[in-house]
């Protein structure tokens, strides 16, 4: 009996190791595969976000395919309307951002020349010179990324067309897709696979919706804070903070830094006020709102989350950090359920 159990455990670890190794190799070596995986994962995240709305419509007697089409078209119209409304605003903001980058460069230059020693020797000179060089490169890199984003508009447009189509089929043919996936497993294992799938669907759906609700609340609160404190580009900075809030631990820091930096250009006092208020906001979100809204949908050790974020960053940058925790939760659910049902 003990020999049988040990063989099962060895087989389990070998299968897990091989699966992880194959996935990491494909993602790291093949850019096309990486993009395909990202598109599928983004589509799944959007599907889980829209699923509750589709279920409500289906409960009203609307067909699954029709309800999926209505939900997709409604979201597209809302986003398109918001995009067309925001275009004039962002054109104005773009001019302001370019001026702000110039102001930041001037600010860095002034700090550099005020700290630089008269002689070109010594540790202080080396440190200030290196710091000035690095900050200058960061500013150039930020502006370059903005330009590259505009240049890659065609790719973004392609994704904007492909992803809604994939999401529609995920919503409209979810039962058919699940039936095909279950047929891959042996007959005596299909019930287990179905239970694991339901468990993933429940946990992941709750987590994604709750994170979006939290990010929306943080974005609105940030917008109000920046408008009250009269910080430039409040809509852009609030959107950045809301987006990064999806990323655990590091996200609130990444999201707050641009707002503090922009506020610092006008006034160090305003920057301090923004930093304090955003810190209080993140404490409220992390200690009060998050436990009530998210609950215990994904219980992971903080160290595990940090490792997942680092892996996600190396694999796909910011997008990888966004999807790292949900993907890690799926792997955890599969491992835990397999251990319970099989091993």
N, C-alpha and C positions, 0 to 999 in steps of 0.2 A: 504493500500500500504506500509506504514511504517513498519507495523507488518510483512508483507511478506519479505521485505528487511532485517529486523533484523533477521528473522528466517534463511534466506540464509547465512547471515554473521556468525551466530552461528554455522550452519552446516559446513561452510567452515573451521572455526577454529578448530572445533572438529575433522574433517577428517584429517587436517594437523597435529594436535597433535597426533592422534592415529597412523598415518603413520610413523611419526618420532619416536614415542615411540617403535613401533614394530621393526623398522629397527635397532635402537640403542640396543634394548634388544637382538635381534638375533645376531648382530655382537659381542657384549660384552660377551655373555654367551656361544656361540658356535664357537669353533676354526675352525671346518670344514666349517661352513657357512662363517666365516671370510675369510678363504683361497679361497673358491669358489667365493666370491664376488670380492676379489683382482684379481683373475685370469680373471674373466669376465671384470672387469674395465681395467686391463692392456691390454687385447685383444681389447677392444673398443678403447683405446688410440692409439694402434698400427694400428688399422683399419682406424681411422681418419687420421693418418699420411700417410698411403699408398694409401688412397682413391684417392687423386689427380692424382697419377701415373696411377692408374687403369682407371680413367676417360679419361686420355689422350690416353691410349691404345684403349679404347672402341671407342673414336672418330676417331681412325684410322681404325675402322671396325673389331676389334678383339672381339670375344665373351666375355660376362661377366665372365663366369667360367674360360675360358682359360686365360684371362687377369689377373684374380685374382691369378691363379696358377703361371703364369710367374712372377708376382710381388713378390709373396712369395718366389719362388725358387731363384730369383735374390738376394733378401735381405739375404736369408739363405747362399747363396754362398759367398756373400760379407763378411758377419759376420764370416763365417767359415774360409775364406781366411785370414781375419784380425786376427782371433784368432790363427790360426796356425802360422802366421807370428810373432805374439806377444809372443808366448810361450817361445822361447829362451830368449827374452828380459826380460820377467817377472821373469824367473828363476834367471837371473843375478840380477834383481832389488830386488828379495826376499832376497837374501843374503845381499844386501845393506840395505834393510829395517831393517833386524835383527840387523845389525851393527849400524844403525841409532838409533834404539830403545835403544841399549846399550849406545850409546853416549848421548842420551837424559837423561837416568837414571844417568849417571856419572855427567852430567851437573846439574841436579836437586840435586844430593848429594853434589856437590861442593858448590852450592848456599846455601843449607841447613846448611852445616857445617860452612860456612863463616858467616851466619847470626845468628846461634844459640848462645845464651849466654853461658858463662862458667858454670854458675850454673843452675841446673834443676828447677828453680823457675821463677816466673814472667809471665806476660802476653805475652811478646815477645817470650819466650821459648814455651809456649803453642801454640801460633799462628804458629810459624815456624815448630814445631813438627807436628801439625795437617796438615799444608800445604804439608809438605814432605810426610806424610802418604797418603794423598788424591791423590797427583800427582803420587806417586808410584803405587797406585791402578788403576789409570786411564791408566797408561802405560801397566800394566798387563792385564787390561780389553781389551785394543786395540789389544794386541797380541792374547788374547784368542778368540776374535771375528774373527780375521784373521784365526785362526786354526779351529774354528767352521764353518766358511764359507767353508773351504776346506773339512771338514768332511761332510757337508751337500751337497756335490757335486751331490749326487744321486738325491736329491730333485730338485736341480736346473736343472739337466738333464731332469727330468720328466716334469717340467714346460716348458723347452725349446722344448719339443716334443709336449706337449698338446696345448700350446698357438698358435703356427703357424697353427695348424689344426683348432682351433676356429676362428682365424683371417681369414683363407681361406673361411670358411662358412659364416662369417659375410660379406665378400666382394662378394662372388659368389652368395649368396642367400639373399642379403639384401632386395630385393623387396618381396620375399616370407616370410621372417621373419617379415617384416613390415606389410604384409597382415594378418599374424596370430595375431600379436599384436593388430592391429586395430579391428579384429573380437571380441576381448574381450569387446570392448566398445559397447554401444547401437548404433543402426543404426543412430539415429539423432545426436549422438555425434562423429561419426567417422571423419567427416570433420574437426571438431575442433581439434581432436587428431592428425590428419594428418598435420594440420597447425603447431601445437606445435612441432611435430616431425621434420618438415622441418626447423623450427626456431632453434631448438637445434642442428640439423645437421650442419647448416650454421655457427652458432656462435662458437660451440665447435670445428669444423674442422679448422676454421680460427685461433682460439686461440692456439690449439695444434701445428699446423704447424709453427706458428709465434714463439712460445716458443722454439721449436727445432732449428729453424734458429738462434735465439738469442744465445742459448746455444752453438751451433756450432761456431759462431763467437767469443764468449767469450773464448771457449776452444782453438781455434787456436791462438787468441791474447795472452792468458795466456802461451801457449807453447812457443811462440816466446819470450815473456818477460823472462821466466825462463831460456831459453837457452842463451839469451843475458847476463843475470845476473849470469850465471853459477851456477844455483841451482840444486842440485841432484834430481833425479827422475822426470824430467820435464814432461814426458808423463803421468805418473800416477797422478801427482798433477794437470796437466791441465785437465785430464779427471774428476777428483774429482770436480774441480771448475766448469766445464761445467755442470756436473750432478746436483750439488746443485743450480746452477743458475736458474733451473726450478722453485725452491721454491721462492716465492716472499718475499722480506724484509730480512728474516733470511738466505736464501740460499747463497747470496754473502758472508756473514760473515762466515758461515760454510765452504764454499769452499775456502776462502782465508786463514783461520787459519792454515791448514796443510802446505801450501807453506811457510808462514811466519815462522812457527815453524822449518821446515827443514832448511830454510835459516839461522835462528838464530844459529843453531848448528855450522855452519862454520864461520859466522861473524854477529854480531849485526848490522853492517852497511848495509850488504846485506839484512838482514831482514827488516830494515827500508826502504830501496829502494824498496823491493818487496811490502811492505805494501802501500807505497805511489803510486807506479805505478798501483797496482791492484785497489786501491781506485779510481784513475783517470779513469781506465778502466770501473769500475762499474758506475761512474758518466756519462761517455759517453754512456754506454749501457742503463742506466736508463732514462736519460734526452733527448738523441738524437735518438738512434737506436730504443728503445722500442716504443716510440710514433709513429714512422714512420712505423715500421714493424707490431706491434700489433694493433695499432690504438685504436678504442674504442670497441674492440670485447667483452670485459667483463668489464663493469663499476661497480666496487664494492667499497664501502667505505673501507679505510685502516683498520679500526677497525673490520669490518666484515671479511676481509681477515685474520687478526691476530687470531680471534676466530676460523675460519675454520682450520687454521694451527695447533692451539693448540688441537682442537678436532681430527684432522687427526693424530697428533703425539701420542695421547693417544690411538687411535683406532688401528693404524697399523705402528707406528714408522715413519721412513723416507719415506717409500712408502706411508703412509697415508698423509704425508705433501705434497708429489708430486701430489696426486690425489685429495686433499682437495678442491683446488680452482676450477678445472673443474667440480667436482661433485657439489660444491656450485653454480656454474653458471647454471648447469642443473636445480637444485631445484629452483633457482631464475626465470629462464625462464618459468618453469612450473607454478609457483605461479603467475607470472605476466600475462601470457597468459590466465590462468584459470580465473583470476580476470577480465580480459578484455572481454573474450568471454562468460563467464557464469554468473559471479557475477556482 
